[in-house]
């Protein structure tokens, strides 16, 4: 029998077992290798992830030793402190407490908190940058220990909060400034609910209402309309205006003080609303105008008395010179119309009107027979007439008429070239009011009749002032007068006398 025909020898049971065991060992080794490779890959990926976070974080990240040495910092930390790289910062900062902290005690405080709690959150301090400038930083740090509890390092983050601290400081200063204004203002300042309850008031408002303190006002006044307003319906009117316009200025109300005394106040206020347009409260200012109101009433009384006195003076003049009856009134009307056209203020126009009504009051010193003489006056008689502006001034200067009425009366016969009287004033030395009154006086006198001649009419009057414009009479005043005569035609005060 050949060898190939011989039956193959079968392995024994022991050999087969050994073979299987060997295969399992190889498989387990391969599995361990694969698991280790996966773990190494995961570790590598994790390291890359956390390194990316470390390198690219906006906040500074660091590790430091308890004795103030830096172990590691990220690029953000270096940038915050003005270093060109993390390596430069770690190399140059050898004592954190003395090189970085502005207040060295802050470092000790920080370490004390860490020692007690093992963590610090939101610890704010000021630090030096590399160039010596100052920044505010907020630290979040934990203590890293070994298995025996020994401190290995501190690690954590630092956020640059300089901009926030600057904003907070600006807000603090602004609040302090406006609180000073609120506390020390002479006007009352308030916030009040729609139903009339004070939310806040300043000391000035408390004084205006007669209370000892803002707190007393807030506690005492729960319904301003019925507790302070003399006429509670005025509160409803004020609210209506505020609801319609959102703002009101100088709303005058009569109120009662704490002692029940009456006072006038002026309120300026606006409505404060929420996002839905609902009024939350009103805020504004309140002024005590009692003195001003009483002064205004007294002034109005004086004004009426003055007008009565002026009419009486004008009547006295006309009684002594009946041939010029109505002259002063017409002169006043013409002069006031010209002053308005020129654009002068209300007070100035009123002063011109007063001066016009009594500009000939000084003729009280001129004998009546001269005033009513039907012939041309002699030089001596004319000399007496020429005194009347000065006499008028002397009568008026202490009569309580407003300034410069007496001076206007004194100058109403002055002329631009100095040929007038009583002082021979020239050009700009003559008050504008007097230059206006002079033109009105001449126009009315020429256009109206006199005891010694008939009326010459408006044309002659206008011709007189046009021919002497710039020589005797103010050019602007003449132009305004002529324009008004032509525009007014029959409705002009002179129409009935032409």
C-alpha positions in Angstrom: 0.0 0.0 0.0 1.3 3.3 -1.0 1.7 6.1 1.6 -1.0 8.3 -0.1 -3.4 5.5 0.3 -2.8 5.3 4.0 -5.5 6.9 6.2 -4.6 10.4 7.7 -3.7 10.5 11.4 -6.5 12.4 13.3 -5.3 14.9 16.0 -5.8 14.0 19.6 -8.3 15.8 21.8 -5.5 17.6 23.7 -4.0 19.1 20.6 -7.3 20.4 19.4 -8.0 22.1 22.7 -4.6 23.8 22.6 -5.3 25.0 19.1 -8.6 26.6 20.0 -7.1 28.3 23.1 -4.4 29.7 21.0 -6.9 31.2 18.5 -8.9 32.8 21.3 -5.8 34.4 22.8 -5.0 35.9 19.4 -8.5 37.2 18.9 -8.5 38.7 22.4 -5.2 40.4 21.8 -6.5 41.8 18.5 -9.6 43.0 20.3 -7.5 44.7 22.9 -5.4 46.4 20.3 -8.5 47.7 18.5 -10.0 49.0 21.7 -6.7 50.7 22.6 -6.6 52.3 19.2 -10.2 53.5 19.6 -9.4 54.9 23.0 -6.3 56.6 21.7 -8.3 58.1 18.8 -11.0 59.3 21.2 -8.4 60.8 23.5 -6.8 62.5 20.5 -10.1 63.9 19.3 -11.0 65.1 22.8 -7.6 66.7 23.2 -8.1 68.5 19.8 -11.6 69.6 20.9 -10.5 71.0 24.2 -7.3 72.5 22.8 -9.5 74.3 20.2 -11.6 75.6 23.0 -8.5 76.7 24.9 -6.9 78.3 21.9 -10.0 80.0 20.5 -11.9 81.0 23.6 -12.9 84.7 23.9 -12.3 84.6 27.7 -8.9 84.2 29.2 -8.1 80.7 30.4 -5.2 80.0 32.7 -3.5 77.8 35.2 -1.4 79.2 38.0 0.4 78.1 41.1 -0.5 79.1 44.7 2.8 81.0 44.8 1.7 83.3 42.0 3.4 81.7 38.9 1.6 81.2 35.7 1.7 77.7 34.3 -0.3 78.2 31.1 -2.5 80.8 29.5 -4.5 80.8 26.3 -4.2 83.4 23.5 -7.2 85.4 24.7 -5.6 85.8 28.2 -2.4 87.1 26.5 -4.4 89.5 24.4 -6.4 90.8 27.3 -3.2 91.7 29.2 -1.5 93.1 26.1 1.1 90.3 25.5 2.0 89.1 22.0 1.7 85.4 22.9 0.9 83.1 25.7 4.6 82.1 25.9 5.6 85.7 26.4 3.1 86.2 29.2 4.0 83.0 31.0 7.7 83.9 30.7 7.4 87.6 31.9 4.8 87.3 34.6 6.6 85.7 37.5 4.5 87.2 40.3 0.8 87.5 39.6 0.0 89.4 42.8 2.6 92.1 42.3 2.8 92.4 38.5 -0.9 92.1 37.6 -3.1 93.1 40.6 -3.4 96.8 41.1 -4.4 96.2 44.8 -2.1 93.4 46.1 -4.6 92.7 48.9 -7.1 91.5 46.3 -4.8 88.6 45.6 -4.9 87.5 49.2 -8.7 87.9 49.4 -9.0 85.8 46.3 -6.8 83.1 47.7 -8.6 83.1 51.0 -11.9 82.4 49.3 -10.4 79.6 47.3 -8.9 78.1 50.4 -12.2 78.2 52.2 -14.6 77.1 49.4 -12.3 75.6 46.7 -14.0 77.8 44.1 -14.4 81.5 43.3 -17.1 82.9 41.0 -17.4 86.4 39.7 -14.4 87.9 41.7 -13.9 91.4 40.3 -10.6 93.2 40.5 -8.5 95.7 38.7 -5.3 94.6 36.8 -2.4 96.1 35.0 -1.8 95.4 31.3 1.7 95.0 30.0 1.7 98.7 28.9 0.6 99.9 32.4 -3.0 100.6 31.5 -5.7 99.3 33.7 -8.5 96.8 33.1 -11.3 95.3 35.1 -11.4 91.5 35.2 -13.9 89.0 36.5 -12.4 85.7 37.7 -14.0 82.2 37.9 -11.4 79.8 39.4 -11.3 76.4 41.1 -8.6 74.7 43.1 -7.0 71.5 41.6 -5.7 69.1 44.2 -4.0 65.7 44.1 -5.3 62.5 45.8 -3.7 63.6 49.1 -5.5 67.0 49.1 -2.4 69.0 48.2 -3.0 72.0 46.0 -1.5 71.4 42.6 -2.7 74.6 40.8 -5.6 77.1 40.3 -7.3 77.0 37.0 -10.1 79.1 35.6 -11.2 82.0 33.4 -10.9 85.7 33.3 -13.4 88.0 31.5 -12.4 91.5 30.6 -15.3 93.6 32.0 -13.7 97.0 31.6 -16.4 98.3 29.2 -19.2 97.1 31.5 -17.6 98.7 34.6 -17.1 102.0 32.6 -20.8 101.9 31.7 -21.8 101.2 35.3 -19.7 104.1 36.5 -21.2 106.4 33.9 -24.7 105.3 34.9 -23.8 105.8 38.6 -22.5 109.4 37.9 -25.5 110.1 35.7 -27.9 108.8 38.4 -26.0 110.9 41.0 -26.2 114.0 38.8 -29.9 113.7 38.2 -30.5 112.8 41.9 -28.7 116.0 42.8 -30.9 117.9 40.4 -34.0 116.2 41.8 -33.1 116.8 45.4 -31.8 120.4 45.0 -34.1 121.8 42.3 -36.1 125.0 43.2 -39.1 123.6 41.2 -41.2 120.8 42.5 -40.6 117.5 40.6 -43.1 114.7 40.9 -44.4 111.4 39.6 -48.1 110.8 40.2 -50.6 108.0 39.3 -53.6 108.5 37.1 -55.8 108.3 40.2 -54.0 111.1 41.9 -51.5 109.4 44.3 -48.0 110.7 44.5 -45.3 108.1 43.7 -42.3 110.4 44.2 -41.7 114.0 45.0 -38.6 116.1 45.6 -38.0 118.4 48.7 -39.0 121.5 46.7 -42.5 120.1 45.9 -43.0 119.2 49.6 -42.1 122.8 50.6 -44.4 124.2 47.9 -47.3 122.2 49.4 -46.3 123.2 52.9 -45.1 119.7 54.1 -42.0 118.9 56.0 -40.6 116.2 53.8 -41.3 114.2 50.5 -42.2 111.2 52.6 -44.9 113.1 54.4 -46.4 114.2 51.1 -46.4 110.6 49.7 -48.1 109.3 52.9 -50.6 112.1 53.2 -51.8 112.8 49.7 -53.7 109.9 48.2 -56.2 111.9 46.1 -54.6 115.1 44.9 -57.8 116.4 43.3 -59.9 116.4 46.5 -57.1 117.1 49.0 -55.2 119.9 47.2 -57.2 121.3 44.3 -59.6 124.1 45.2 -61.7 123.1 42.2 -61.4 119.3 41.8 -62.8 119.4 38.2 -59.5 121.1 37.1 -57.8 117.7 37.8 -60.1 116.1 35.3 -59.4 118.8 32.7 -55.7 118.4 33.2 -55.9 114.6 32.8 -58.0 115.0 29.6 -55.4 117.3 28.1 -52.6 114.9 29.0 -54.5 112.0 27.5 -55.2 113.9 24.3 -51.7 115.4 23.8 -49.4 113.4 26.1 -47.9 116.7 27.3 -49.0 119.9 28.9 -47.1 123.1 29.7 -47.8 125.9 32.2 -51.3 124.6 33.3 -52.3 127.0 36.1 -54.3 125.7 39.1 -55.3 127.1 42.5 -54.4 124.7 45.3 -54.6 124.5 49.1 -51.4 124.1 51.1 -51.2 121.7 54.1 -52.3 124.6 56.3 -55.3 125.3 54.0 -53.7 128.5 52.7 -54.4 129.2 49.0 -51.7 129.2 46.3 -51.4 129.3 42.6 -49.2 126.7 40.9 -48.1 126.1 37.3 -47.8 122.5 36.2 -45.8 121.1 33.3 -46.2 117.4 32.8 -46.2 114.4 30.4 -47.7 110.9 30.4 -45.5 107.9 30.8 -46.9 104.8 29.0 -46.2 101.1 28.7 -45.7 99.2 25.5 -49.5 98.9 25.0 -50.1 102.6 25.4 -51.5 102.4 28.9 -50.7 105.4 31.1 -48.5 104.3 34.0 -48.1 107.6 35.6 -47.5 111.3 35.0 -44.3 113.1 35.7 -43.3 116.7 35.6 -42.6 119.9 37.4 -44.7 122.3 39.6 -44.0 125.9 40.3 -45.5 128.2 42.9 -46.6 131.2 40.9 -48.7 132.9 43.7 -46.5 136.0 43.8 -46.5 136.3 40.0 -50.3 136.0 39.8 -50.8 138.6 42.5 -48.2 140.8 40.9 -50.0 140.4 37.5 -53.3 141.4 39.1 -51.7 144.4 40.7 -50.0 145.2 37.4 -53.2 145.0 35.5 -54.8 147.3 38.1 -52.0 149.7 37.7 -52.2 149.5 33.9 -55.9 150.4 34.1 -55.1 153.3 36.4 -52.3 154.5 34.1 -54.6 154.4 31.1 -57.1 156.4 32.9 -54.5 158.9 33.9 -53.2 159.1 30.3 -56.7 159.7 29.0 -57.2 162.4 31.6 -53.9 164.1 30.6 -54.9 163.9 26.9 -58.3 165.4 27.7 -56.7 168.3 29.6 -54.5 169.1 26.6 -57.5 169.1 24.2 -59.5 171.2 26.6 -56.8 173.9 26.4 -56.4 173.5 22.7 -59.8 172.5 21.3 -58.7 173.3 17.7 -56.6 170.1 17.8 -59.2 167.8 19.3 -58.4 164.2 18.3 -54.9 165.0 17.1 -53.1 163.0 19.8 -55.3 160.0 19.4 -54.8 159.9 15.6 -51.1 160.4 16.0 -50.9 157.5 18.4 -52.9 155.3 16.0 -50.6 156.2 13.0 -47.4 155.7 15.0 -48.5 152.3 16.4 -49.5 151.1 12.9 -46.0 152.1 11.6 -44.3 150.5 14.6 -46.1 147.2 14.0 -45.3 147.3 10.3 -41.6 147.8 11.1 -41.8 144.7 13.4 -41.2 146.2 16.8 -42.2 144.3 20.0 -45.6 144.6 21.6 -44.1 146.5 24.6 -42.4 149.0 22.3 -45.6 149.6 20.3 -47.5 150.1 23.5 -44.9 152.7 24.7 -45.2 154.5 21.4 -49.0 154.5 21.7 -48.8 156.0 25.3 -46.4 158.6 24.1 -48.6 159.5 21.1 -51.7 159.9 23.3 -50.0 162.5 25.5 -47.1 163.8 23.4 -48.5 167.4 23.6 -49.1 167.3 27.4 -46.4 169.9 27.8 -48.6 172.5 26.0 -50.3 172.9 29.4 -47.6 175.5 30.0 -48.4 177.4 26.8 -51.0 180.2 27.1 -54.3 179.2 25.7 -54.5 182.3 23.5 -51.3 181.3 21.7 -52.6 177.7 21.2 -55.8 178.9 19.6 -54.4 182.0 17.8 -55.9 182.1 14.3 -52.9 183.7 12.8 -49.2 182.9 12.4 -47.3 182.9 15.7 -44.6 185.5 16.4 -41.0 184.3 17.0 -41.5 184.9 20.7 -44.8 183.0 20.8 -43.3 180.1 18.8 -40.4 180.1 21.4 -43.0 179.4 24.1 -44.5 176.6 22.0 -41.1 175.0 21.5 -40.7 174.5 25.2 -43.6 172.0 25.4 -41.6 168.8 24.7 -39.4 169.4 27.7 -42.3 170.4 29.9 -44.1 167.2 28.8 -41.0 165.2 29.7 -40.7 166.8 33.1 -44.4 166.1 33.9 -44.1 162.5 32.8 -40.7 161.4 34.2 -42.1 161.0 37.7 -45.6 160.1 36.8 -45.1 156.3 36.7 -45.3 155.9 32.9 -43.0 153.2 31.6 -39.6 154.0 30.2 -38.9 155.5 27.7 -42.3 157.2 27.2 -41.1 160.5 28.8 -38.0 160.5 26.6 -40.1 159.8 23.4 -42.3 162.8 24.3 -39.1 164.9 24.8 -37.7 164.0 21.4 -40.8 164.0 19.1 -39.8 167.3 17.6 -36.1 166.4 17.0 -35.0 166.0 13.4 -32.3 163.9 11.7 -30.1 166.9 10.7 -30.2 168.5 14.1 -32.6 171.3 13.2 -35.2 170.1 15.7 -35.8 171.0 19.3 -35.5 171.1 22.3 -31.9 169.6 22.2 -31.0 169.6 18.6 -30.3 165.8 18.5 -29.1 164.2 15.3 -29.6 160.9 13.5 -29.1 157.8 15.7 -29.0 159.9 18.8 -32.8 160.2 18.4 -34.8 157.2 19.7 -36.4 155.2 16.9 -39.7 155.5 18.8 -39.4 159.3 18.6 -38.5 159.2 14.9 -41.7 157.2 14.3 -43.8 159.6 16.4 -42.3 162.6 14.7 -43.5 161.4 11.2 -46.9 160.5 12.5 -47.2 164.0 14.2 -46.2 165.9 11.0 -48.5 163.9 8.8 -51.5 164.3 11.0 -50.8 168.0 11.6 -50.5 168.8 7.9 -53.5 166.7 6.8 -55.9 168.1 9.5 -57.3 171.6 9.9 -55.9 174.1 12.3 -57.3 177.4 13.8 -55.1 179.4 11.5 -55.6 177.3 8.3 -57.8 174.7 6.7 -56.7 171.0 6.3 -54.1 170.6 3.6 -54.9 166.8 3.1 -53.0 163.6 3.0 -51.3 164.3 -0.3 -49.6 167.4 1.0 -48.7 165.5 4.2 -47.0 162.7 2.3 -45.3 165.2 0.0 -43.8 166.9 3.0 -42.3 163.7 4.5 -41.1 162.4 1.1 -39.3 165.6 0.2 -37.5 165.6 3.6 -36.8 161.9 3.8 -33.3 161.3 5.1 -32.9 165.0 6.0 -35.5 165.6 8.6 -37.3 162.2 8.8 -36.1 158.6 9.1 -36.2 157.1 5.6 -37.5 153.7 6.7 -40.2 155.3 8.8 -41.3 157.5 5.9 -41.4 154.6 3.4 -43.6 152.6 5.9 -45.9 155.5 6.4 -46.4 156.2 2.7 -47.0 152.5 2.0 -49.6 152.2 4.8 -51.4 155.4 3.6 -51.7 153.9 0.1 -52.8 150.5 1.3 -55.3 151.7 3.9 -57.0 154.3 1.7 -60.4 155.1 3.2 -59.9 153.0 6.4 -56.8 154.9 7.5 -57.3 157.0 10.7 -56.6 160.2 8.6 -59.3 159.6 6.0 -62.0 161.6 7.8 -59.7 164.5 8.3 -58.3 164.9 4.8 
